[in-house]
Amino acid sequence: MDSCSKFLPQLNLTPLLPNSPHHFYIILIGAGSIVNLGHLPAYELANFTVKGIYDVDKQRAQEMASKWNIPTVFDTLSEACAFTSDRNIIFDIAVPSNQIVPILKQLPINSYALIQKPMGECLSEAQAIVDLCEQRHIHGSINLQLRYAPYILALKDAIRRGWLGDRITTIEIHVNVFMPWSSWPFLASVPRLELPYHSVHYVDLVRDLMSPYEPTAVHCRTSGHAAMPELSSVRSSFSLEFEHDPSLYVNIYTNHHHRWGQKHAQSYILVEGTGGAAKAQIGDNLAYGESVDGKQRDYLQVNVIHSFINKLMKSFSNLFDRFDFYFHRFVRMKLPKVNGSILIYKVEIVFHMHS
């Protein structure tokens, strides 16, 4: 049975990276939890160089600099924006969205900026960000990173290889978890919370999976929760329509106030096609901010019934006159650790072949 594995190529788990990461430096503007839990572990993993950090809370910036060996803590925003080097500088802006425009106004002309989502609190603020980047020749990117998660890269590779068939038929994203919103006190004052600060990742992922096609209609409802009246919204459900394929079924459901433990919590992405299905668990949502060292949180499972594996069965056709054959291959990829997480993807190929 080991001879079957040669027909199962390794799925891609790594995004495209610069050939020489030392050709640029990173300056962090903001020292919140997302920087500590997400950005800095990723930079360390990719061997990127962070040269300085600024935060309105200087003590917090100093603590983070000490933890991650960042050489410079800037006293002011203008000092951080004025940092110069013989190498390109990327400004990583991880602040509440109402602070993005004032910061962009201070960045050098023709600079590079990674901007934490959301892209403003409303359409006019989003347009102001675009206008400023154009006026100041800032090469800006909004940090919607779910599309680059290892299990999502593997999912897209499986789709690209035809493992799910020649057409996607269903995308379902279901999140029913408890999110510690108190970790971000500023969110109590935002006019819209759940969609721009969380589910925008899922909308971006759907757009990425369906590229070059864009949604042409959306049906959406978002609401608060009786137990958290201070927050504008913590639950959303919406459905996306695509004009190029009216039968494509795309739904996103999120509830961030599931208080009843892990047993009934859910956090997954399900993609079905004409020849197979894939389900990925978004493990971070299940234990956000907790140490996951040594625990399995993220996974991708692909179930395939497709003609591309016929060549696999030809080598066994002389052994069986009739069979229903189920073959499981587990591939354990121990990635360089980020909070100790390990990605496992499972490929389940299901054959129904009869003489």
N, C-alpha and C positions, 0 to 999 in steps of 0.2 A: 504493500500500500504506500510505502514511502515514495515510490516512483511517481505517484500522482502529484506530489508537491511541486515538481518542476514545471507544471502547467499553471501554478498559482504564483504569479509574480508578486514581489513585495510591493505593497502600496506605499506611495510617497507620504512622508510624515513631516517634511522639512520645507519651509518656505524658501524662496530665492533669497540669498544673502549676498552682501557686497563681497567682491573678490578680496578686498583689503580693508577690513573694518577699521584699521588704524589711520585711514585717510581723513577721518572726521572725528570731532569731539561732540559730546552731548552736554548741554546746559539744561538743568531741570528747573522749571518754574512751577512750584507747588510741591509740597511734601506730605500729601495726604495718604490714605491707606492704599489707594490704587497704585501709587508710585512704589510703596513699600512691598505690596503683595504681588504686583504684576510687572511694572516697568523695570525696576532694578533687578529682580531675578532674571528677567529675560535678557537684559543687557549683559549681565554677568555670564549667562549661558552662551551668548553670541560673541563674547569677548569684545564688546563695545566699550569705549572709554568715556566715562562720565567725569567731566572736569570741574563742575560746580553745581551748586543748588541754591535756590532762593525760596523763601516762604515768608508770608507776613508774620508767622510765628517763628521767630528765629531759633528759639530753643528746639522746636520740633525739627527744623532744618539741620541743626547741629547734631541732634541725636541720630537722624538718618544718615548724615555724612559720616559719623563715627561708625555706624553699623556697616555701611557699604564702602567705606574707605574712599569717600569723595574728598578731594584735596581742598576745595574752596567752598566756604559758605558766604554768600554775598549779603551785605547789609541792606541794600536797596534793590528794587526792581531795575532801576536805571543802570546800576552797576552790573547786574547780571546781563542786561541787554547790550551793554557796551563791551562785553568780553570779546577780545580779538585773539586770533591765532593765525599761524601760517597754514592751518588746515581749515576745511569747511566746518562750520558750526551748525548743529541741529538743535533748535530750541524745543524742548519737550514741555508743552504747556498743559498742565494738569490742574486746572482751577475751575471753580464754578463758572457756568457759561456766561454770566453777566460780566465777568472780568476778562473775557477773551478779547473784545474789541480794544479796551484801553491798553492791553499788553501788546497787541499787534501794532498799535500806533507807535510803540517805543522800539520795536525790533528794527535792526539795521535794514537798509534797502538791499534787496536781492539776497535775502536770507532764507533759511529753511526752517519750517515749523511743523511739528507733529502736535495737533490740537485735540485735546480730549473731547469726546462728545459730551453733551449734544452741541450741535452747531447753532448756538443761541437758543433763546427761549421761545422764539416765534419766527415767522418767515422773514419779517423785516430785519431782525438781528442776523439771521443767516445770510441775507443779501448784503448786509453791512460787512460781514466777514469776507465774503467774496470780493466786494468792492475794494476793501483795504488791501487784500492780497494782490489784486491786480494793480492798484495804484502804487504800492510799495515793492512790487515785483517779488513778493514773498511766495516761495514754493511751499504751499501748505497742503496738509493732508489731515483729514479728520480720522481720529483713532477708533475705527470700528474693527476690532481685532479678531472677532469670532471667526471670520472667514479664513483666518490663518492658524487657527487651533489645529494641533496635530490630527485629531480625529476628523476634523472637517476637511483637511487636506487629503486624508486617506479616503474619505467619502467622495470627494470630487474626483480623485484618481480612479476610484471604482466606477463612477459614472462615465468618466472619459474613456475607460477601457471597454465600456459596453456591458459591464456586469449586471446593470439594472435594465438592460434592454435599449431600444433605440429611441425611447420617449419617456419622459417623466410624467406620471399620471397624478401623483399625490405628494404634497408636502404638508406634514403636520408637526407643529411645534407645541409642546405641552409642558408647562412649568407650574407646579403646585408645591411651593416651598415657603419657608419662613426666611425673609430677608431682614437683617439687622439694620433697618434704615437709620437707627439712632447713631450709627457710625458716621453719618454725614449730617450733622445738625443743620447745615444750610438748606437742606432739602425741604424743611418745614415751611419755607417761605416761597418755594417755586410754584408758579401757577399751574404747571403740568408736570407730573412726576414720572409715572410708570412708563409711558411710551417714549418720551425723549431721553430718559435716563437709563432705561433698561431694554425694552422691547425693540428699540431702534436697531439693536444688534441683530435681531431675528429678521426684521424687514430687510436689513442690508444683506443678510445671508441669503434670503430668498432671491433678492435681486442678483446676487453673485451666482447662485445655482442656475438661474434662468437666463443669464446673460447670453445674447444681447437683447433679449426681450425684457420689456419693462411692464409692471402692473398698469392696467388701464382703468381699474376701479377698485375701491376699497369700501368695506362695510365695517364700521368699528364702534365699539362701546367701551368706555373706561369709567371706573368708579372708585370711590374711596371705600373705607371699611369702618363699621361702627366702632370698632375697638381702637382705631387710629384716626380720630376726627381731625387731628392737626395736619394730616397729610392730604394732598389734593387727590391723589389716585394711587392705588396699589394693585389694581386688577384691570386687565384689559382682555378683550377678545375681538379679533377681527379676521376678516376673510378678504383675500386678494383675488382679483380676476385678471386674466390675460386674454387680450383680444385675439392673439394668434392661435390660442387653443382654449375654446370655451369649456371643454371638458376637464381641464386641469383644475384640481381641487387643492386650494392652499388655505390653511387655517392656522392661526396662532392664538393660543390661550395661555394667559398668565395669571397666577394668583400668588402674591407675595406675603400673604398673611395666613398661611397654613400652620396652625399652632399645635398640631396634634401628633408631632413626632415624625420620625423617619419612615415608619411602616407604610404610610399612605402618601408620602411625599413622592413627587415625580418631576423629572427634568430630562426631557428627551427630544430628539429630532427624528422623525420618521420620514423617509423618502421612498416612495414606491415607483416602479417603472413597469414597462411592458414585459420585462424579463427577470425581475428580481426586486428585492427590497433591502433597505439598509436602515438600521436604527442606531443612533449615537446617543450616549448619555452625557449630559452636560454636568459633570460632577461638581464643579465649583459651586453651583447653585444649591447643592444639597448640604454643604457645610462651609458657607462663605466665611472667610476669615479665620477658619479653624486650621490647626496643623493637620495635614494629611500625610505626614511622613509614614511611609510603609503601607498606606492604605490605597486600594484601587478605587478611583473615582470616575475616570473617563474611560469610555470604551466605544468601539464601533463594531457592530455585528452586521454582516452582509449575508443575506439569503438569496441564492442565485438558482434560477432554473432557466437555462439559456443555451442556445445552440453552439456558443463559442466553446463549450466544454465537450462537444461531441468527439473531438480528437482525443480527449483524455480517455473516453470510453472504448475507442477502437482497439486500444491495446489490451482491453479486458473482454472484448466481445467473444473471443473463443473460449472463455472460461464459463460464461453464463448464457443459458438459453433464454432465461426470463428472470428478471430481478427488479426489485425496488431497492436502490442502493443509496444509502445516506453516508456521506463522507464529511467528516469534520476535520478541519485543520486549525490548530491554535497557533498563532504567531505572537510571541511575547517580545515586545520591543522595550528594552529598558533604556529609556531616553535619559540624557543628562538631566539630573534632578532639578526640578523647580518645585520647591516645597515638598520634595520627596515623592512627587506623583509619578506614576508609571502608567503608560498607555498600553492597553491590550486590545488588539482587534481580532475578531473571530470571523473566519469566512466559513460559512456553511453552504456547501454546494449540494443541491438536492436533484438527483437524477430519477426520472421515471422512464425507464426504457424496457420495451417488451419486444420479444421476437415475433 
